[in-house]
Amino acid sequence: MGRSCTGLALGVLLAVCAAGASAQPACQACHGAVVEAGLSHPLGEGVGATCEGCHRDAEGHAANPAAASGMMTFAGELPSARADACGECHAAAHPVGTSLHRQAGVACNDCHRSHLPASDAAAVLPAGYADLDAASSTCAGCHEAVLTEFAFNERHRLAEGSLSCVSCHDPHDAEPRSLLGSASESGCIDCHRNAAGPFVFEHSAQPVDGCGACHEPHGSPNRHLLSHQRVGDLCYTCHVVVPQFHIGFAPGAPARFGQDSVCTNCHTAIHGSNFDRDFLR
């Protein structure tokens, strides 16, 4: 805002305040384009519904535009201060006080745009992701390494629009498990109910580490999104001790099963079973 705007902005501001109306027209005198774009901000009725509701001290800024005064610019402040300002209106919907994003120094306006549509803040995406939804595109701006995992042939169909990052992840949640909707793996179970149980004989990896103990949720070379291409490699990471007949019918005999074996050819009910503690059926 140039100093030439000072008299006009201050005059309009004082007239508006005297009438008990919004301070927004005073801001529009110098920040017209931003104010017009900001009209689409989904603010609650009567709560933060003016520029001053978010940015504070409009009168002081209009009196001396060169000074920051008590203004919130949502640029130079600490992430925690910016998040607290948003939380004055949005705390009920998004209690971000202990979220992992906040702990990592991410403020609300690093992902959300108050004056611009979310699509205007989208990341520059590689080929094949032109149809990515706005939320996932915003996530990709920071999580580029995760986005590359969707390049595997076996993957969740993010690029095709079958789901979004926020279908599985709650970016405002304080749960420590990679921001999944809850620590109970409900983000997976909502779609994969056949693996949910309850089972009489439960695979012990499920209650301890959840689905991620065996599966790579974004993409994998394995057709079941396993974290190892060979099933035996994965199973032997936990089951280092196996019955003797897996190794050979007698000590020193040729091994019957190894890392190239597909354990699930026999252990078909690998998520859990109601009939067999060894998951054979």
C-alpha positions in Angstrom: 0.0 0.0 0.0 1.6 3.3 -1.0 1.6 6.4 1.2 -0.6 8.2 -1.4 -3.5 5.9 -0.4 -3.2 6.9 3.3 -5.7 9.8 3.3 -8.3 8.1 1.2 -8.1 4.8 3.1 -8.2 6.5 6.5 -11.1 8.7 5.5 -13.1 5.8 4.3 -12.2 3.7 7.3 -13.3 6.4 9.8 -16.6 6.9 7.9 -17.3 3.2 7.9 -16.5 2.7 11.5 -18.7 5.7 12.5 -21.6 4.0 10.8 -20.9 0.8 12.6 -20.3 -1.2 9.4 -17.5 -3.5 8.1 -14.0 -2.1 7.7 -13.8 -4.0 4.4 -14.4 -1.0 2.0 -11.5 0.9 3.6 -9.2 -2.0 2.8 -10.6 -2.2 -0.7 -9.4 1.3 -1.5 -5.9 -0.1 -1.8 -6.3 -3.9 -1.7 -9.2 -4.2 -4.1 -8.1 -7.3 -5.9 -7.3 -9.2 -2.7 -10.6 -8.1 -1.1 -12.6 -9.3 -4.1 -10.9 -12.6 -4.1 -11.3 -12.9 -0.3 -15.1 -12.6 -0.6 -15.2 -16.4 -1.3 -13.7 -17.2 2.1 -16.2 -19.4 3.9 -16.4 -17.4 7.0 -19.0 -17.9 9.7 -21.7 -15.3 10.1 -20.5 -12.4 12.1 -17.3 -14.1 13.1 -14.2 -12.8 11.4 -16.4 -11.7 8.5 -14.2 -8.6 7.8 -10.6 -8.1 6.8 -9.9 -6.9 10.4 -11.3 -10.1 11.8 -8.2 -11.9 10.5 -5.6 -9.2 10.0 -6.3 -7.1 13.1 -5.7 -3.3 13.5 -7.0 -2.1 10.2 -7.3 1.5 11.5 -3.6 1.6 12.6 -2.5 0.2 9.3 -4.6 2.8 7.3 -3.1 5.6 9.4 0.5 4.5 8.7 0.6 1.9 5.9 4.4 1.7 6.0 4.2 0.3 9.6 3.1 -3.2 10.3 1.5 -2.0 13.5 -0.6 -4.7 15.1 -1.4 -6.3 11.7 -1.4 -10.0 11.1 0.2 -10.4 7.6 0.1 -14.2 7.7 3.6 -14.1 6.1 6.2 -13.0 8.6 4.7 -14.4 11.8 5.6 -17.7 13.4 3.6 -20.7 12.2 2.1 -21.1 15.6 0.9 -17.5 15.7 -0.7 -17.9 12.3 -2.4 -21.2 13.3 -3.7 -19.6 16.5 -5.3 -16.8 14.5 -7.1 -19.2 12.3 -8.1 -21.3 15.3 -10.1 -18.4 16.8 -12.8 -19.3 14.3 -11.9 -22.8 13.1 -10.9 -24.5 16.3 -14.1 -26.5 16.7 -13.9 -28.0 13.2 -10.1 -28.4 13.2 -8.5 -28.6 16.7 -4.9 -28.2 15.4 -3.2 -27.5 18.7 -1.3 -30.7 18.8 -1.4 -31.8 15.1 1.7 -33.2 13.5 1.6 -30.6 10.9 1.7 -27.9 13.6 4.5 -29.7 15.4 6.5 -29.6 12.1 6.1 -25.9 11.8 3.3 -25.9 9.2 0.7 -23.1 9.5 -2.9 -23.2 8.2 -2.2 -20.8 5.4 0.7 -22.9 4.2 -2.0 -25.3 2.8 -5.1 -23.1 2.8 -5.6 -19.9 0.8 -7.9 -17.4 2.3 -8.1 -15.1 -0.8 -7.4 -17.6 -3.6 -9.0 -20.9 -4.5 -7.1 -23.9 -3.5 -6.4 -24.8 -7.1 -4.3 -21.6 -7.4 -1.9 -23.0 -4.8 -1.5 -26.4 -6.4 1.9 -27.9 -6.8 3.6 -28.3 -10.2 2.8 -31.9 -10.9 4.6 -34.5 -13.1 3.0 -35.9 -16.2 0.1 -38.2 -15.5 -1.3 -36.2 -12.6 -3.3 -33.6 -14.4 -6.5 -34.9 -12.9 -5.3 -34.9 -9.3 -7.8 -33.2 -7.0 -7.1 -29.9 -5.3 -6.5 -31.4 -1.8 -4.0 -34.0 -3.1 -2.3 -31.4 -5.3 -1.7 -29.3 -2.2 -0.3 -32.2 -0.3 2.1 -33.0 -3.1 3.6 -29.6 -2.8 5.5 -30.8 0.3 5.2 -34.6 0.0 6.9 -35.1 -3.3 8.6 -38.3 -2.3 5.2 -39.9 -1.4 3.8 -38.7 -4.8 6.5 -40.7 -6.6 5.3 -43.9 -4.9 2.1 -43.7 -6.9 4.2 -44.2 -10.1 4.4 -47.9 -9.3 2.2 -50.1 -11.5 0.5 -51.5 -8.4 -0.9 -48.5 -6.5 -3.9 -46.9 -5.0 -5.5 -45.0 -7.9 -4.8 -41.5 -6.8 -3.9 -40.0 -10.2 -7.1 -41.4 -11.7 -9.3 -39.7 -9.1 -10.5 -42.9 -7.4 -9.5 -41.4 -4.1 -7.7 -38.4 -2.6 -5.0 -38.0 0.0 -7.6 -36.9 2.5 -9.6 -40.1 1.9 -7.1 -41.8 4.1 -5.2 -39.0 5.9 -6.6 -36.3 8.2 -4.2 -33.4 8.0 -5.5 -31.9 11.2 -5.4 -35.0 13.4 -3.0 -35.4 16.3 -2.7 -39.1 16.0 0.9 -40.3 15.5 0.3 -42.9 12.8 1.1 -40.9 9.7 -2.0 -38.8 10.1 -4.4 -41.6 9.3 -7.9 -41.0 10.4 -7.4 -43.0 13.5 -4.8 -45.3 15.1 -7.1 -48.2 14.6 -6.4 -48.4 10.9 -10.0 -47.4 10.1 -8.7 -45.5 7.1 -7.9 -48.9 5.5 -10.8 -50.9 6.9 -13.4 -48.4 5.5 -12.6 -49.9 2.1 -11.0 -53.2 2.8 -13.6 -54.7 5.2 -12.8 -58.2 4.1 -9.5 -58.0 6.0 -10.9 -56.3 9.1 -12.3 -59.2 11.1 -12.9 -59.7 14.0 -11.2 -63.1 13.8 -10.9 -65.9 16.3 -7.2 -66.2 15.3 -5.8 -62.8 14.4 -2.6 -62.1 12.6 -0.5 -60.6 15.4 0.9 -57.9 13.2 -2.5 -56.3 12.9 -3.0 -55.1 16.4 0.6 -54.2 16.9 1.6 -52.4 13.7 -1.5 -52.3 11.6 -1.8 -52.8 7.9 1.4 -50.9 7.3 3.4 -53.8 8.9 3.1 -55.6 5.5 1.6 -53.2 3.0 2.9 -50.1 1.3 -0.3 -48.1 0.9 0.8 -45.7 -1.8 2.4 -48.1 -4.3 4.6 -51.1 -4.6 6.1 -53.5 -7.1 4.1 -56.3 -5.5 0.5 -56.8 -6.8 -0.9 -56.9 -3.2 1.0 -53.7 -2.3 3.3 -55.7 0.0 6.4 -53.9 1.2 8.6 -56.7 -0.4 8.3 -58.0 -3.9 8.8 -61.6 -2.8 6.3 -62.8 -0.2 8.8 -65.0 1.5 11.1 -62.0 2.1 8.3 -60.3 3.9 7.2 -63.2 6.0 10.8 -64.0 7.1 11.3 -60.5 8.4 9.1 -61.5 11.4 9.0 -65.3 11.2 12.7 -66.1 11.6 11.9 -69.3 13.5 9.8 -71.8 11.5 8.8 -75.5 11.9 11.5 -78.0 11.0 9.6 -79.3 8.0 9.8 -75.8 6.4 13.5 -76.1 6.4 13.7 -79.8 5.6 12.2 -83.1 6.9 15.5 -83.9 8.6 18.5 -81.8 9.8 20.8 -81.3 6.8 18.1 -82.2 4.3 17.4 -79.8 1.4 15.2 -76.9 2.4 11.6 -77.2 1.3 10.8 -73.5 1.6 12.8 -70.4 1.4 12.6 -66.7 0.5 11.3 -67.5 -3.0 8.4 -69.4 -1.5 4.9 -67.9 -1.6 3.8 -68.4 1.9 0.2 -67.4 1.2 -0.2 -70.4 -1.1 -0.7 -72.4 2.1 -1.5 -69.7 4.6 -4.4 -68.4 2.6 -6.3 -66.6 5.5 -3.3 -64.4 6.3 -5.3 -61.5 7.8 -7.0 -63.8 10.2 -9.0 -67.0 10.5 -12.0 -68.3 12.4 -10.9 -71.9 11.9 -7.1 -72.4 12.0 -4.5 -70.7 14.1 -1.9 -71.2 11.3 -4.2 -69.3 8.8 -4.4 -72.4 6.5 -8.1 -71.9 6.0 
